[in-house]
Amino acid sequence: MLAPSRRSLLALGGSALLGALAGCGVPAAYVAPGDRADIDRSARDKKLTWANWPLYIDTDDKNPNRRPTLEAFEQQTGIAVDYVEEINDNDEFFGKISPSLLNHQQTGRDLIVISDWMCARFVRLGWVQEMDRAAQPRVARQLDPLLRSPAFDPGRKFSVPYQSGITGIAYDRRRLGREIRQVSDLWASDLKGRVSLLSGLDEAFALLMQADGVDITRWKADDFHRICEQVERRVHSGQIRRFTGNDYTKDLVSGDVLACQAYSGDVIQLQADNPDIRFVVPEEGAELWADSLMIPDQARHKANAERLVDYYYEPEVAAELAAWVNYVCPVPAAQDVLASSKDEDTAALAENPLIFPDATMRRRLAIARDITADERMEFAKRWNGIVGL
């Protein structure tokens, strides 16, 4: 069964909510550093609440209600973790907890996992606390250099990648009958009406910009509008079949599309049933992204949460998690752990470049500069008009 996408659709309604807050524009929404912390109860209250996405942690093969890495953390530390699979969409979750954060109130969660483009908004609003890296030596040592300093959080003071991934191109090699190496290959005549792009603004634009020679770490508004013009032409010509959420996987499996914008983690799962499905990081480059751990304002068990974050940067633990979720592992040292496994299937994961990108692939990856609050309303309106949202 395919896990749901960790990156979700940005609808105009979510943009409207952000616009109303304006730290996203509204000065009153911003929380100054000195007003973000509650009294930390970690020392006397050995627990924490962790909100995460469904199917985003290792489970026991015989009992899916058991989570081996999390249970091991509880046994080692004596800290009880209330693990809640409640995040199904970044904007939906934002709407769920934003009233509390806006009013400087506790959210009931000590640790959350959200996509980096949403993390950027929390950082700008001052709705997350800076982590104590002195209490997280594994994070300092083990975090992949490619993920260390995104534009929205230089030095990763407020966020730590939980899992990472690549937005690239997936295609069916047998049905198409040729290789795809560049984004421009999608516009060939034999793919007319058999191509899909992602519908989410934050998910789609970076790969298309890279194909146009743009440095996505410092793209400009003109770059965005030029890409929109190109996409509009390809929609009108019939080259692009449709825009999708995670349902692109169904179209690729059925053959309704032969090539599509895709996430690396999904393709690993598709390949288990169809080895002819390939994933490519285009020669022009691809977007590297992360879903990151953050500690919201007023969290009552900050030190416990920091300890849990650091635990998942132990290479053995990171390897166990990577073997289950199959996304890009943010802990490169976990590769050697998997390679030493006596289980052949597990050891083979160490050689999968979609979990541990090789040197050639790494040179093509970049983290996109996020869309600012001032840009979002205008860009979302134009993009959603093209997509049909």
C-alpha positions, 0 to 999 in steps of 0.5 A: 500500500502506498503511504500518503504524500508528505507534501500537501496541496496548498489551496487558496483558502490556506493562503487566505488564512495566512494573509489574514494573519500577515506574518504573514502580514499582521504584526500582532501575530508575531511572537517575540523570542522572549514570549515563546517559552512556558515553564519546562516541566520535563524534569518532573514530568517524563512525557511528551506529545508528538504529532506526526503524519500517518504511516511515517514511523516504523511499525512491528510486522506482526503488530502495526500498533507497536513502533519499535524505535519509539518503544526503545526510546521510552525504555531507554529514557523513561519518557512516555511518548503520546504519539498522535497521527493527526497531520494529514495536510500542512494547511489543515494542521496549521488551521488546527493549532494556529488559534492557540499559537496566535493567542500565546496558548499551549497547543497540547503538542511538544513536537510536530512534523511539518513540511519545510515550506510550512516550517518557514511560516512558523519561523517567520511568525515566531511560533516555534522555539529554538532548540538547544543544540548543546543537548543534541550532540547527534544532530550536530554531528550527523545531519546531512550537510545538504540539509543544514542551512535552508533559507528559512532557517539558517543553521537549523536553529528551529527545525531538524529534518525528520525525513527528506525527499526529492521532487523529480520525474517518474516514468514507465520505461517499458511503456514509454520505450525510452529514457527520460533525462531532462525536464524538457523530455516531458514536452516531446510529442510522444508524451502529449496528453500523458504527462502530469504535474503536481498541483501544489504551488510549493511542490511544483515550481522549483523543478520547473525553474531548475529546468529553465536554468534558475538557481532555486536557492535565490529565484525571483518573482519574474522566474515564477511568472515565466514558468507559469507562462510556459505551463499555461502554453503546455496546458493549452496545447494538451501536453499536460494531461492534468495536475495531481496530488498524490494520486499521480501514482494511480495514473502512472500504474494504470498507464494513463500517464507515462511520465509525471512530477513525483516524489522519490519515496513514492516511487520506491514503493511503486517499484516493488510492484513494477520495476519498469517505473523509474525515478530520475533526478533531471540533469538540470537538477531537482528539489531536495525537501524535508519534513522537519521536527519543530517544538511549538511555542509554549510546549511544556516538555521542551527538553524531552522533545529535544532528547527525542529529536536527538535520539532519531539521529543515532545512526542505528535508529535512523537506519531502522526508520529509513528501512521502513519509510524509504524516504531520503535519510537525513543521517548519512551514517545510517547507510553503513548500518544498513549495509552491514545488515545480515538481511539481504533486502535490508542491506540492499537499501543502503545502495538505493540512491533514493534513500542515500543519494550518490555523489552525482545525484547530490550535486544536482540537488538544492533546497528551494528558497521558500515563498514569502508572505508578501508573494504568496497571495499573488502566486497562489492566485495565479498558480491555482488559476492554471491548475484549476483549483 
